[in-house]
Amino acid sequence: MLTGLLSFLSAPLIGALSDVWGRKPFLLGTVFFTCFPIPLMRISPWWYFAMISVSGVFSVTFSVIFAYVADVTQEHERSTAYGWVSATFAASLVSSPAIGAYLSASYGDSLVVLVATVVAVLDICFILLAVPESLPEKMRPLSWGAKISWKQADPFASLKKVGKDSTVLLICITVFLSYLPEAGQYSSFFLYLRQVIGFGSVKIAAFIAMVGILSIVAQTVFLTILMRSLGNKNTVLLGLGFQMFQLAWYGFGSQAWMMWAAGTVAAMSSITFPAVSALVSRNAESDQQGVAQGIITGIRGLCNGLGPALYGFIFYMFHVELTELEPELNSDNTALQGAVIPGPPFLFGACIVLMSFLVALFIPEYSKGSGIQKHSNSISGSLTNMPERGSDEDIEPLLQDSSIWELSSFEESGNQCTEL
């Protein structure tokens, strides 16, 4: 929960800073601090748990990556690009547990930690040497020595300003209500399959592989087709519909075949996050992509902390104990499978997603709103002081007070009309 809370607090701030100083430094920093606890797994477990909690401040890689993608792609290409990013992440989730399990069984846990550390170092070197900066030079300050006003860089400003734009507010509520049950599902679902449904380790591994592969297909092939045929908003609604259906099926389902079938639907629901990210990107200005994606990533981080606690509480209320015992040692399996609602948290999650669906109905298909722009100006407006440029056209709007900038622009246009 601490990691999720820290991510919620830091994501909008890091996004706003990346809008000013560039994506690459923060991409490098978030990856480094996310991977830093890995070698501590074998050195000191206590230090590992301490660092994995603190690293939540920098566990916002997705917001920087999605802002990077928005910098280097055209607007109509972003949904496809976001789908590929999410699909790549899904591919890692499919392959890494199998590789880790094989290496652990064959050579021991130390080799697993060593391989993970080497991969992390290679990732950092790749970013450092091969990944170019995506933010245009004219949108960044000339010097890294510019002063920062931390009073204005308040992480809670994202929540204070978000209510001023109805589109951003609706998207944020949709993300919170949809990802809260998803985070809870991730934390308990595989223990649920083992203890209640009776899946063994081999079946669970096969289930993860199936859902992961289908998610890759959904986020690469189907997402592109749906975005072109249905539009951004309707694709989000369809993804929420799939998520609601699979959660309800898990809630009422008690047979193994139902889990496999619902897993197929769950894979299709993976189109929601890249579609929402594309919707956020379309409603943000080009120089506010970082703070816009940071708000969404921060909300998801908060859900990562609250979702498992919510699901654990509901399991406890319905007297469903999920332990690490083998399935055959759990004497309550038959009673749980025969219950009217074998998985009460999943059914409750479906109701939450239904509320998310109803909120998403009011999101406009496309509205280049000013809410995110105002929010970014409030956070990053005084992050740095730009040196004087040769002409007024070179002044960076992000670094000026929004009201003064709008007034000067209005006066300048009026003077031009007078000259004409």
C-alpha positions as CSV (number, residue, x, y, z in Angstrom):
1,M,0.0,0.0,0.0
2,L,2.9,2.3,0.8
3,T,4.3,1.9,-2.7
4,G,1.0,2.7,-4.3
5,L,0.6,5.8,-2.2
6,L,4.0,7.1,-3.0
7,S,3.4,6.5,-6.7
8,F,0.1,8.4,-6.4
9,L,1.9,11.4,-4.9
10,S,4.9,11.4,-7.2
11,A,3.5,10.6,-10.6
12,P,1.9,13.9,-11.5
13,L,5.0,15.8,-10.2
14,I,7.4,13.7,-12.3
15,G,5.2,14.0,-15.3
16,A,5.1,17.8,-14.9
17,L,8.9,17.9,-14.5
18,S,9.4,15.8,-17.7
19,D,7.3,18.3,-19.6
20,V,9.9,20.9,-18.7
21,W,13.2,19.1,-18.6
22,G,12.6,16.3,-21.1
23,R,11.6,12.6,-21.0
24,K,15.0,10.8,-21.1
25,P,16.3,11.9,-17.7
26,F,13.1,10.8,-15.9
27,L,12.8,7.6,-18.0
28,L,16.4,6.8,-16.9
29,G,15.6,7.6,-13.3
30,T,12.4,5.7,-13.0
31,V,13.8,2.6,-14.5
32,F,17.0,2.8,-12.3
33,F,15.1,3.2,-9.0
34,T,12.5,0.6,-10.0
35,C,15.2,-2.0,-10.7
36,F,17.6,-0.9,-7.9
37,P,16.0,-3.2,-5.2
38,I,16.5,-6.4,-7.3
39,P,20.1,-7.3,-6.2
40,L,19.1,-6.6,-2.6
41,M,16.9,-9.7,-2.7
42,R,19.9,-11.9,-2.1
43,I,22.0,-9.3,-0.2
44,S,19.5,-8.3,2.5
45,P,15.8,-9.1,2.5
46,W,15.1,-6.3,5.0
47,W,16.8,-3.7,2.8
48,Y,15.0,-5.2,-0.2
49,F,11.5,-4.6,1.4
50,A,12.6,-1.2,2.6
51,M,13.9,-0.1,-0.9
52,I,10.9,-1.7,-2.8
53,S,8.6,0.5,-0.7
54,V,10.6,3.7,-1.2
55,S,11.1,3.0,-4.9
56,G,7.3,3.5,-5.3
57,V,8.2,7.2,-5.6
58,F,9.8,6.4,-9.0
59,S,7.6,3.5,-10.1
60,V,5.9,5.7,-12.6
61,T,7.7,4.5,-15.8
62,F,4.5,4.2,-17.7
63,S,3.6,7.8,-17.5
64,V,7.0,8.9,-18.8
65,I,6.9,6.2,-21.6
66,F,3.4,7.2,-22.7
67,A,4.4,10.9,-22.8
68,Y,7.5,9.9,-24.8
69,V,5.2,8.0,-27.3
70,A,3.0,11.1,-27.6
71,D,6.0,13.2,-28.5
72,V,7.1,10.9,-31.3
73,T,3.8,9.9,-32.9
74,Q,0.9,11.6,-34.6
75,E,-2.4,11.8,-32.8
76,H,-4.1,9.1,-34.9
77,E,-1.1,6.7,-34.3
78,R,-1.0,6.9,-30.5
79,S,-3.6,4.3,-29.6
80,T,-1.8,1.7,-31.7
81,A,1.6,2.7,-30.1
82,Y,0.1,2.6,-26.6
83,G,-1.3,-0.9,-27.5
84,W,2.2,-2.1,-28.5
85,V,3.7,-0.7,-25.2
86,S,1.1,-2.5,-23.1
87,A,1.5,-5.6,-25.2
88,T,5.2,-5.6,-24.6
89,F,4.6,-5.4,-20.9
90,A,2.1,-8.3,-21.2
91,A,4.7,-10.3,-23.0
92,S,7.2,-9.8,-20.2
93,L,4.6,-10.9,-17.7
94,V,4.1,-14.1,-19.7
95,S,7.8,-15.0,-20.3
96,S,9.5,-13.8,-17.1
97,P,7.7,-16.2,-14.6
98,A,8.4,-19.2,-16.8
99,I,12.1,-18.2,-17.3
100,G,12.4,-17.5,-13.6
101,A,10.8,-20.7,-12.5
102,Y,13.1,-22.7,-14.9
103,L,16.3,-21.0,-13.7
104,S,15.3,-21.3,-10.1
105,A,14.5,-25.0,-10.4
106,S,17.7,-25.8,-12.4
107,Y,20.3,-23.5,-11.0
108,G,18.9,-21.9,-7.8
109,D,17.5,-18.5,-6.8
110,S,20.8,-16.7,-6.9
111,L,21.1,-17.1,-10.7
112,V,17.5,-15.7,-11.1
113,V,18.5,-12.5,-9.2
114,L,21.8,-12.3,-11.2
115,V,20.0,-12.6,-14.5
116,A,17.3,-10.0,-13.5
117,T,20.1,-7.6,-12.4
118,V,22.0,-8.0,-15.7
119,V,18.8,-7.4,-17.7
120,A,18.1,-4.2,-15.6
121,V,21.6,-2.9,-16.2
122,L,21.3,-3.6,-19.9
123,D,18.0,-1.7,-19.9
124,I,19.5,1.3,-18.2
125,C,22.5,1.2,-20.7
126,F,20.1,1.0,-23.6
127,I,18.2,4.1,-22.4
128,L,21.4,6.0,-21.7
129,L,23.1,5.2,-25.0
130,A,20.4,4.5,-27.6
131,V,17.2,6.3,-26.6
132,P,17.1,9.9,-27.9
133,E,15.3,12.8,-26.2
134,S,11.8,13.1,-27.5
135,L,10.8,16.6,-26.1
136,P,11.7,19.3,-28.6
137,E,14.6,21.6,-27.6
138,K,12.4,24.7,-27.8
139,M,10.1,23.3,-25.1
140,R,13.0,22.8,-22.6
141,P,14.9,25.4,-20.6
142,L,18.4,26.4,-21.7
143,S,20.0,25.5,-18.4
144,W,19.5,22.8,-15.8
145,G,20.5,25.4,-13.2
146,A,17.1,27.0,-13.3
147,K,15.4,27.4,-9.9
148,I,12.5,25.2,-8.8
149,S,9.6,26.5,-6.7
150,W,8.6,23.5,-4.7
151,K,5.7,25.5,-3.3
152,Q,4.1,25.4,-6.7
153,A,5.2,21.8,-7.4
154,D,2.5,20.4,-5.1
155,P,1.6,16.7,-5.9
156,F,-1.9,17.3,-4.6
157,A,-2.4,20.0,-7.2
158,S,-3.5,17.4,-9.7
159,L,-6.5,16.7,-7.5
160,K,-7.1,20.4,-6.8
161,K,-7.1,21.4,-10.4
162,V,-8.7,18.3,-12.0
163,G,-12.2,19.3,-11.0
164,K,-12.0,22.4,-13.2
165,D,-12.2,20.4,-16.4
166,S,-15.2,18.0,-16.7
167,T,-13.5,15.8,-19.3
168,V,-10.4,15.2,-17.2
169,L,-12.5,14.6,-14.1
170,L,-14.6,12.0,-15.8
171,I,-11.5,10.2,-17.2
172,C,-9.9,10.2,-13.7
173,I,-13.0,8.8,-12.1
174,T,-13.3,6.2,-14.8
175,V,-9.7,5.1,-14.3
176,F,-10.1,4.9,-10.5
177,L,-13.3,2.8,-10.6
178,S,-12.0,0.5,-13.3
179,Y,-8.5,-0.1,-12.0
180,L,-9.4,-0.5,-8.3
181,P,-11.0,-4.0,-8.8
182,E,-8.4,-4.9,-11.4
183,A,-5.6,-4.3,-8.9
184,G,-7.4,-6.3,-6.3
185,Q,-7.9,-9.1,-8.8
186,Y,-4.2,-9.2,-9.6
187,S,-3.3,-9.6,-5.9
188,S,-5.6,-12.5,-5.1
189,F,-6.7,-14.2,-8.2
190,F,-4.1,-16.9,-8.5
191,L,-4.4,-17.9,-4.9
192,Y,-8.1,-18.0,-5.5
193,L,-7.6,-20.4,-8.5
194,R,-5.4,-22.6,-6.3
195,Q,-7.5,-22.7,-3.2
196,V,-11.1,-22.5,-4.4
197,I,-11.1,-23.8,-7.9
198,G,-8.3,-26.3,-7.4
199,F,-5.8,-25.3,-10.0
200,G,-2.3,-26.7,-9.6
201,S,1.0,-24.9,-10.4
202,V,1.0,-26.2,-14.0
203,K,-2.5,-25.0,-14.7
204,I,-1.9,-21.6,-13.2
205,A,1.2,-21.2,-15.4
206,A,-0.8,-22.3,-18.5
207,F,-3.6,-19.9,-17.5
208,I,-1.1,-16.9,-17.2
209,A,0.4,-17.8,-20.6
210,M,-3.0,-18.0,-22.3
211,V,-4.3,-14.7,-20.9
212,G,-1.0,-13.0,-21.6
213,I,-0.8,-14.2,-25.3
214,L,-4.4,-13.2,-25.9
215,S,-3.8,-9.9,-24.3
216,I,-0.9,-9.2,-26.7
217,V,-3.2,-10.0,-29.6
218,A,-6.0,-7.9,-28.2
219,Q,-3.7,-4.8,-27.6
220,T,-2.0,-5.0,-31.0
221,V,-4.5,-6.4,-33.5
222,F,-8.0,-5.8,-32.1
223,L,-7.2,-2.5,-30.5
224,T,-6.2,-0.9,-33.8
225,I,-9.3,-2.3,-35.6
226,L,-11.6,-1.1,-32.8
227,M,-10.1,2.3,-32.6
228,R,-10.6,2.8,-36.3
229,S,-14.1,1.4,-36.5
230,L,-15.7,2.4,-33.1
231,G,-13.6,5.4,-32.1
232,N,-11.7,6.1,-28.9
233,K,-14.5,6.5,-26.4
234,N,-16.5,3.5,-27.6
235,T,-13.4,1.3,-27.4
236,V,-13.0,2.3,-23.8
237,L,-16.6,1.4,-23.2
238,L,-16.2,-1.9,-24.9
239,G,-13.1,-2.7,-22.7
240,L,-15.0,-1.8,-19.6
241,G,-17.8,-4.1,-20.7
242,F,-15.4,-7.0,-21.1
243,Q,-13.9,-6.3,-17.7
244,M,-17.3,-6.2,-16.0
245,F,-18.4,-9.4,-17.7
246,Q,-15.2,-11.4,-16.7
247,L,-15.4,-10.2,-13.1
248,A,-19.0,-11.2,-12.8
249,W,-18.2,-14.6,-14.4
250,Y,-15.4,-15.1,-11.9
251,G,-17.8,-14.1,-9.1
252,F,-20.4,-16.7,-10.0
253,G,-18.2,-19.3,-11.7
254,S,-17.2,-22.4,-9.7
255,Q,-15.9,-24.7,-12.5
256,A,-12.5,-24.9,-14.0
257,W,-13.8,-24.4,-17.6
258,M,-15.5,-21.2,-16.5
259,M,-12.2,-19.8,-15.3
260,W,-10.6,-20.5,-18.7
261,A,-13.5,-18.9,-20.6
262,A,-13.6,-15.9,-18.4
263,G,-9.8,-15.6,-18.8
264,T,-10.4,-15.1,-22.6
265,V,-12.8,-12.3,-21.8
266,A,-10.3,-10.8,-19.3
267,A,-7.6,-10.7,-22.1
268,M,-10.0,-8.7,-24.3
269,S,-10.5,-6.2,-21.4
270,S,-6.8,-5.4,-21.6
271,I,-7.6,-2.9,-24.4
272,T,-9.1,-0.5,-21.8
273,F,-5.8,1.0,-20.5
274,P,-4.1,1.9,-23.8
275,A,-7.5,3.2,-25.1
276,V,-7.8,5.4,-22.0
277,S,-4.2,6.6,-22.3
278,A,-4.9,7.5,-25.9
279,L,-8.0,9.4,-24.9
280,V,-6.0,11.3,-22.2
281,S,-3.3,12.1,-24.8
282,R,-5.9,13.5,-27.2
283,N,-7.3,15.8,-24.6
284,A,-3.9,17.2,-23.5
285,E,-1.8,19.7,-25.3
286,S,1.5,18.6,-26.7
287,D,3.5,20.3,-23.9
288,Q,1.4,18.7,-21.1
289,Q,1.6,15.1,-22.1
290,G,3.8,14.2,-19.1
291,V,1.5,15.7,-16.4
292,A,-1.6,14.3,-18.1
293,Q,-0.2,10.7,-18.1
294,G,1.2,11.3,-14.6
295,I,-2.3,12.0,-13.2
296,I,-3.5,8.7,-14.7
297,T,-0.5,6.7,-13.5
298,G,-0.8,8.2,-10.1
299,I,-4.4,7.1,-9.8
300,R,-3.4,3.6,-10.9
301,G,-0.7,3.6,-8.3
302,L,-3.2,4.5,-5.6
303,C,-5.5,1.7,-6.8
304,N,-2.5,-0.7,-6.5
305,G,-2.4,0.1,-2.8
306,L,-6.2,0.1,-2.1
307,G,-7.3,-2.7,-4.4
308,P,-5.6,-5.6,-2.6
309,A,-6.8,-4.3,0.8
310,L,-10.4,-4.1,-0.5
311,Y,-10.4,-7.6,-1.9
312,G,-8.8,-9.0,1.2
313,F,-11.4,-7.4,3.4
314,I,-14.3,-8.7,1.3
315,F,-12.8,-12.3,1.3
316,Y,-12.5,-11.9,5.1
317,M,-16.1,-10.8,5.4
318,F,-17.3,-13.8,3.5
319,H,-15.0,-16.2,5.4
320,V,-12.9,-17.1,2.4
321,E,-9.4,-17.8,3.6
322,L,-6.7,-17.7,0.9
323,T,-3.4,-19.3,2.1
324,E,-0.4,-20.8,0.5
325,L,-1.6,-24.4,1.3
326,E,-1.9,-26.9,-1.5
327,P,-5.4,-27.2,-3.0
328,E,-5.9,-30.7,-1.6
329,L,-5.1,-29.5,1.9
330,N,-7.9,-27.0,1.9
331,S,-11.0,-28.7,3.4
332,D,-13.3,-25.8,2.4
333,N,-13.0,-26.2,-1.3
334,T,-16.2,-28.1,-1.9
335,A,-18.2,-25.7,0.3
336,L,-16.8,-22.7,-1.4
337,Q,-17.4,-24.0,-4.9
338,G,-21.0,-24.9,-3.9
339,A,-21.7,-21.4,-2.6
340,V,-24.1,-19.1,-4.5
341,I,-21.3,-16.6,-5.0
342,P,-17.9,-18.4,-4.8
343,G,-16.0,-15.2,-5.5
344,P,-17.7,-12.3,-3.8
345,P,-14.9,-9.7,-4.3
346,F,-15.0,-10.3,-8.1
347,L,-18.8,-9.7,-8.2
348,F,-18.3,-6.6,-6.1
349,G,-15.6,-5.5,-8.5
350,A,-18.0,-6.0,-11.4
351,C,-20.4,-3.6,-9.7
352,I,-17.6,-1.0,-9.4
353,V,-16.7,-1.4,-13.1
354,L,-20.4,-0.9,-13.9
355,M,-20.2,2.5,-12.2
356,S,-17.0,3.2,-14.2
357,F,-18.9,2.4,-17.4
358,L,-21.7,4.8,-16.5
359,V,-19.3,7.6,-15.8
360,A,-17.4,6.9,-19.1
361,L,-20.7,7.4,-21.0
362,F,-20.4,11.1,-20.3
363,I,-16.9,11.5,-21.6
364,P,-16.9,13.4,-24.9
365,E,-15.3,11.6,-27.8
366,Y,-12.8,14.4,-28.4
367,S,-12.3,17.6,-26.5
368,K,-9.0,19.4,-26.5
369,G,-9.8,20.8,-23.1
370,S,-7.9,23.3,-21.1
371,G,-8.2,21.6,-17.8
372,I,-4.9,19.7,-18.1
373,Q,-3.3,22.7,-19.5
374,K,-4.3,24.8,-16.6
375,H,-3.1,22.1,-14.2
376,S,0.2,21.8,-15.9
377,N,0.7,25.6,-15.8
378,S,-0.1,25.6,-12.1
379,I,2.4,22.9,-11.3
380,S,5.2,23.6,-13.8
381,G,4.6,27.3,-14.4
382,S,7.2,28.2,-11.8
383,L,9.5,25.2,-12.0
384,T,12.1,27.2,-13.9
385,N,12.9,30.7,-15.1
386,M,13.6,31.0,-18.8
387,P,16.4,33.3,-19.9
388,E,15.3,36.1,-22.2
389,R,15.1,35.0,-25.9
390,G,15.5,37.1,-29.0
391,S,11.8,37.4,-29.7
392,D,8.4,37.1,-28.1
393,E,7.7,34.0,-30.1
394,D,10.4,32.1,-28.3
395,I,8.9,32.5,-24.9
396,E,7.8,29.1,-23.5
397,P,4.2,29.3,-22.3
398,L,4.7,26.5,-19.8
399,L,7.1,28.7,-17.9
400,Q,4.9,31.7,-17.7
401,D,1.8,32.6,-15.7
402,S,-1.2,31.3,-17.8
403,S,-3.4,34.3,-17.3
404,I,-0.6,36.8,-18.2
405,W,0.3,34.7,-21.2
406,E,-3.3,34.6,-22.4
407,L,-3.7,38.4,-21.9
408,S,-0.5,39.2,-23.8
409,S,-1.6,36.9,-26.6
410,F,-5.0,38.7,-26.8
411,E,-3.3,42.1,-26.9
412,E,-0.9,41.0,-29.5
413,S,-3.6,39.7,-31.8
414,G,-5.5,42.9,-31.3
415,N,-2.5,45.0,-32.3
416,Q,-2.2,42.9,-35.4
417,C,-5.8,43.5,-36.3
418,T,-5.3,47.2,-35.8
419,E,-2.3,47.3,-38.2
420,L,-4.3,45.4,-40.8
